[in-house]
Amino acid sequence: MLTAQAVVFSEHGEPADVLRTHTYEIDENNLDANSIIVKTVGSPVNPSDINQIQGVYPSQPERTTALGTDQPLAVCGNEGLFEILHVGSEVKNFQVGDWAVPTSVNFGTWRTHALCSEDKMMKLPNPKQSKANGKPQGLTVNQGATISVNPLTAFLMLNHYVKLEPGKDWFIQNGGNSAVGKFATQIGRILGINSISVIRDRPNLQETIEDLKTNQGATHVITEEQNNSREFTDVKKWVKETGGSIKLAMNCVGGKSSTAVARKLSPDGLMLTYGGMSYQPVILPTSLHIFKNITSAGFWVTELLKSNPQLKRDTMNQIVLWYEEGKLSDAKSVELKFDGGDLAKLYQEAVANSKNGKQLVVY
Amino acid sequence: MLTAQAVVFSEHGEPADVLRTHTYEIDENNLDANSIIVKTVGSPVNPSDINQIQGVYPSQPERTTALGTDQPLAVCGNEGLFEILHVGSEVKNFQVGDWAVPTSVNFGTWRTHALCSEDKMMKLPNPKQSKANGKPQGLTVNQGATISVNPLTAFLMLNHYVKLEPGKDWFIQNGGNSAVGKFATQIGRILGINSISVIRDRPNLQETIEDLKTNQGATHVITEEQNNSREFTDVKKWVKETGGSIKLAMNCVGGKSSTAVARKLSPDGLMLTYGGMSYQPVILPTSLHIFKNITSAGFWVTELLKSNPQLKRDTMNQIVLWYEEGKLSDAKSVELKFDGGDLAKLYQEAVANSKNGKQLVVY
């Protein structure tokens, strides 16, 4: 028998109030033929995980008594990296020691172990396998544990909607220093797509601009003040020089920032909204819709991939390859090490620290 | 020689200031083989005609010296009904007495006569031809002169983007008592598509609701107050009863009215913006984009049909047929009769009266 811990809630509320640790047993000696037992290598705290617990997120984990409780419980967490510990007699896709991530959201990744059917997991190469395959490097725990949301969001927004011509075309994004923003910039560099990242003014502005240009590969970085200024006309000049168009805008801010990036789109351009950090709605002048044929749509990686696991598989393979080749850098996390104590307390600490950067619990 | 008058401008400004009458001659005895001479039957004053003269509209007529002037002039007007007076020796599509409308915008329809190649005009049946073809009725002058903008806008928004299932699906629109709004409602009735029209409160509210429901065929009419109220939940109930979805919203108002109609869309719904009567931008909560996958796009009949004359031809044929069968009512105009005086003065009077209803100059 394996003793497992999971961070669970039965009623919505603030994580500090409603999370608790549920301890239960997993019998590794009576494994169903198609089942696997995994142990968690690492799992992060994402804003959507917190919103799920608070009850303000439309996608929710099922509450179940499957962990041996009278009361239905939901296990927290959507992203995580797992290692295969045991495989049932008819499992085809996994061997002990393989790495994997959940096929879908709402798996419940804030736990030490999980028992599931093999189709609930997608394989990732572990570092030994990457090396055996002749790759320059393997995935880090952080890369594996945070591959499912941010890199996929950036890749799919850039590739799934609009055809951008390398060397000519452009995308523009606000939130350029966010995790998704940096992935989009890096993927733009790899694919040869020009980028304009809008960032807020900040004490270390020049340093941030330098990082985005030199390390992430942003073609240009502008401030929100420049973004909002009618006098700032450099963008037109830059786009003219490549002979291309700004066909895509990515918006995670809303409000006047969304208006200003939409204004910079070329005719027939598309703005994808994937976040609303300003808590302001998307605001679009009527003339942009009618006379420039600008379209404004939403992007939610969860919904897009729910019905399309093959798209998730293909996109993840591409991201893995770029990590292995050292072409893509991950967004750094703050690591909290699980020491065998109370798991819920550890994630509550991680939630409380979330404002200081992405928190990753490693096991 | 024919003596023609045209209403022209050389510089943008208020119509009362910049319009003048240009008188010129057309030689009907030396007609090019592919040319036709038409006389105007009627042409309306549309808001976009006024905006063109003011210089605040992105589509503009060419300024030309083709009417025999030293200074380049633009002829006003985009919509109009014409009768064929003379045909060149190789003209194939027209006979004297036929009715026609311009193939494209910016033809310059505020004039008594025009000389053009036959491809600049599309044929409409005149009343004698409709009768000869066994139709219950022919087009009126108002129907022919105003067919190109409002009925086409309504038809194409309803049919060109989203597949609405008759008897089940719905569209919602603000500006429900506008000309386009009424055409959309009527076309919805003909096609069996359920409609919800949002209208502003007004002194004769009940009468207007009754007209929209009984005469135009609106399934439901609600006020902007109801549209904006979270407590008003009838829409959900109505849609549930048919087992369909609100797949399409049509917005000509903007501001909070656009937010409220977008909120009523079913998941994956589309909002088309074709006007902005409130002078407020389109405002879309981030969550509607991300979690309901609502898309917001623009509609401009001019741009859509510019590259697709066949779509214009097909759509116009359908509208003509419904007029001939008495299934569709036109939006009434206020008629001003040209008495041979100063044409520019007559259109300036029409522009000044535009707030009291659509003005149609008949010849």
Contacts between the chains, C-beta under 8 A, distances in Angstrom:
chain1	res1	chain2	res2	distance
A	58	B	291	4.7
A	254	B	286	5.3
A	259	B	281	7.2
A	273	B	286	5.9
A	273	B	289	4.3
A	273	B	290	6.4
A	274	B	290	6.5
A	275	B	286	7.1
A	275	B	290	7.6
A	276	B	286	3.2
A	276	B	287	7.6
A	276	B	290	7.9
A	281	B	259	7.2
A	281	B	283	5.1
A	281	B	284	5.6
A	281	B	285	4.8
A	281	B	286	6.3
A	282	B	283	7.4
A	282	B	284	4.5
A	282	B	285	7.7
A	282	B	286	6.2
A	282	B	289	6.4
A	282	B	296	7.9
A	283	B	281	5.0
A	283	B	282	7.4
A	283	B	283	5.6
A	283	B	284	7.9
A	284	B	281	5.6
A	284	B	282	4.5
A	284	B	283	7.9
A	284	B	284	7.3
A	284	B	296	6.7
A	285	B	281	4.8
A	285	B	282	7.7
A	286	B	254	5.3
A	286	B	273	5.9
A	286	B	275	7.1
A	286	B	276	3.2
A	286	B	281	6.2
A	286	B	282	6.2
A	286	B	298	8.0
A	287	B	276	7.6
A	288	B	298	7.4
A	289	B	273	4.3
A	289	B	282	6.3
A	289	B	296	7.0
A	289	B	297	6.6
A	289	B	298	3.1
A	289	B	299	7.9
A	290	B	273	6.4
A	290	B	274	6.5
A	290	B	275	7.6
A	290	B	276	7.9
A	290	B	298	4.4
A	290	B	299	7.0
A	290	B	300	4.8
A	291	B	58	4.7
A	291	B	298	7.6
A	291	B	300	6.5
A	291	B	303	7.9
A	292	B	298	7.5
A	293	B	297	7.6
A	293	B	298	5.4
A	293	B	300	7.2
A	293	B	303	6.6
A	294	B	298	6.7
A	295	B	295	6.5
A	295	B	296	7.0
A	295	B	297	4.5
A	295	B	298	7.5
A	296	B	282	7.9
A	296	B	284	6.7
A	296	B	289	7.0
A	296	B	295	7.1
A	296	B	296	4.4
A	296	B	297	7.6
A	297	B	289	6.5
A	297	B	293	7.6
A	297	B	295	4.5
A	297	B	296	7.5
A	298	B	286	8.0
A	298	B	288	7.4
A	298	B	289	3.0
A	298	B	290	4.4
A	298	B	291	7.6
A	298	B	292	7.5
A	298	B	293	5.5
A	298	B	294	6.7
A	298	B	295	7.6
A	299	B	289	7.9
A	299	B	290	7.0
A	300	B	290	4.8
A	300	B	291	6.5
A	300	B	293	7.2
A	303	B	291	7.9
A	303	B	293	6.6
